[in-house]
Amino acid sequence: MLTTLLPTKRLTLSSRTLRLWVVGTALLALAGCASQAPIDEGGRQAGQWERQQADVEAFDTWTLVGKAGLRTPQENTSANLDWNQHPHYFRMLISGPFGGGRNVLEGREGRFSLTNSDGRFEAETPEALMEEQLGWALPVSAMPDWVRGLPGDHASYHLETDELGFPSFLQQDGWDIDYRDWEQVEGMWLPRRLVMTYGDVRITLVVNQWQASNRDS
């Protein structure tokens, strides 16, 4: 009887040990997965926006090159955008169909001008200037913040974030801003594509290039 029971007992202990090893390995694998921060296809990770927000706020001198698409009930067109931004000065070159050729919009210390083939024009706000000369207007006063994924500090706002903690939707000044895509620039994640909507006006901004600028330029 002993000689028949001993092999069976050894087999039972061996099977139990194997099962414990398999379960332990699975638990370790699950723990490893749980300890990793969520990540999206583009490489963004949870917590990155919170860690970099101060750097984004300090990133106030830059050049943005991209394309803006304008859609209204009357038209659907686009223009190229070359935008140089400083804390107290900006220069925005708008060229292409809805720019009506080449328009240079500039602002310095509360004074705004728009220059094109018809001459040089001034107004109290960049929005009023664009509306008068082009028949449409970008929300220029707030866009330096919005294009970086930040709400402006001049008015109340509503902000929503995605599963990684990055801004996904911003509502301010009557505009709805949807953040659709991001890219890494200067060690930070900045919006690459955003859609701004105000009533029947829809503006899609696609950034082809972000670049830090010299404050003294």
TAHUCOR-V582505 format. One record per residue. PSI is psi in radians with two decimals (none if undefined). Layout:
# TAHUCOR-V582505
psi=PSI
psi=PSI
This chain:
# TAHUCOR-V582505
psi=-0.70
psi=-0.67
psi=-0.38
psi=-0.43
psi=-0.61
psi=-0.82
psi=-0.66
psi=-0.70
psi=-0.71
psi=-0.70
psi=-0.67
psi=-0.76
psi=-0.68
psi=-0.71
psi=-0.72
psi=-0.74
psi=-0.72
psi=-0.75
psi=-0.74
psi=-0.68
psi=-0.74
psi=-0.80
psi=-0.75
psi=-0.71
psi=-0.73
psi=-0.73
psi=-0.68
psi=-0.70
psi=-0.75
psi=-0.71
psi=-0.67
psi=-0.72
psi=-0.70
psi=-0.50
psi=-0.28
psi=2.36
psi=2.49
psi=2.54
psi=2.52
psi=-3.14
psi=-0.53
psi=-0.22
psi=-0.06
psi=2.52
psi=2.70
psi=2.39
psi=-0.24
psi=-0.72
psi=-0.75
psi=-0.69
psi=-0.52
psi=-0.06
psi=-0.70
psi=-0.66
psi=-0.67
psi=-0.73
psi=-0.61
psi=-0.24
psi=1.38
psi=0.10
psi=1.87
psi=2.92
psi=2.32
psi=2.24
psi=2.21
psi=-2.77
psi=2.40
psi=2.26
psi=2.30
psi=2.25
psi=2.17
psi=3.01
psi=-0.37
psi=-0.43
psi=2.86
psi=1.80
psi=-3.09
psi=2.96
psi=2.74
psi=2.58
psi=2.19
psi=1.90
psi=2.13
psi=2.10
psi=2.29
psi=2.88
psi=-0.63
psi=0.29
psi=2.52
psi=2.68
psi=2.15
psi=2.00
psi=2.09
psi=2.08
psi=2.57
psi=-3.00
psi=-1.05
psi=-0.09
psi=-0.18
psi=0.57
psi=-2.22
psi=2.05
psi=2.28
psi=1.99
psi=2.21
psi=2.62
psi=2.36
psi=2.11
psi=0.82
psi=0.07
psi=2.33
psi=2.46
psi=2.68
psi=2.21
psi=2.26
psi=-2.91
psi=-0.29
psi=-0.18
psi=-2.81
psi=2.29
psi=2.67
psi=2.71
psi=3.00
psi=-0.46
psi=2.68
psi=-0.55
psi=-0.77
psi=-0.66
psi=-0.79
psi=-0.70
psi=-0.72
psi=-0.70
psi=-0.49
psi=-0.32
psi=0.09
psi=2.94
psi=2.40
psi=2.63
psi=1.15
psi=-0.68
psi=-0.60
psi=-0.32
psi=-0.55
psi=-0.58
psi=-0.84
psi=-0.69
psi=-0.28
psi=0.00
psi=0.33
psi=2.51
psi=2.58
psi=2.64
psi=0.22
psi=-0.20
psi=2.82
psi=2.80
psi=2.89
psi=2.21
psi=2.34
psi=2.62
psi=2.79
psi=-3.00
psi=-0.26
psi=-0.06
psi=0.08
psi=2.61
psi=2.34
psi=-0.48
psi=2.30
psi=2.35
psi=2.10
psi=2.50
psi=0.50
psi=-0.07
psi=2.52
psi=2.19
psi=2.07
psi=2.21
psi=2.02
psi=-0.46
psi=2.73
psi=2.73
psi=2.74
psi=2.18
psi=2.28
psi=0.62
psi=0.15
psi=2.74
psi=2.16
psi=2.68
psi=2.42
psi=-0.50
psi=2.23
psi=2.64
psi=2.16
psi=2.24
psi=2.34
psi=1.81
psi=-2.13
psi=-0.01
psi=2.26
psi=2.11
psi=2.13
psi=2.12
psi=2.13
psi=2.10
psi=2.09
psi=-0.46
psi=2.26
psi=2.44
psi=2.33
psi=2.46
psi=2.77
psi=2.27
psi=-0.47
psi=-0.05
psi=none
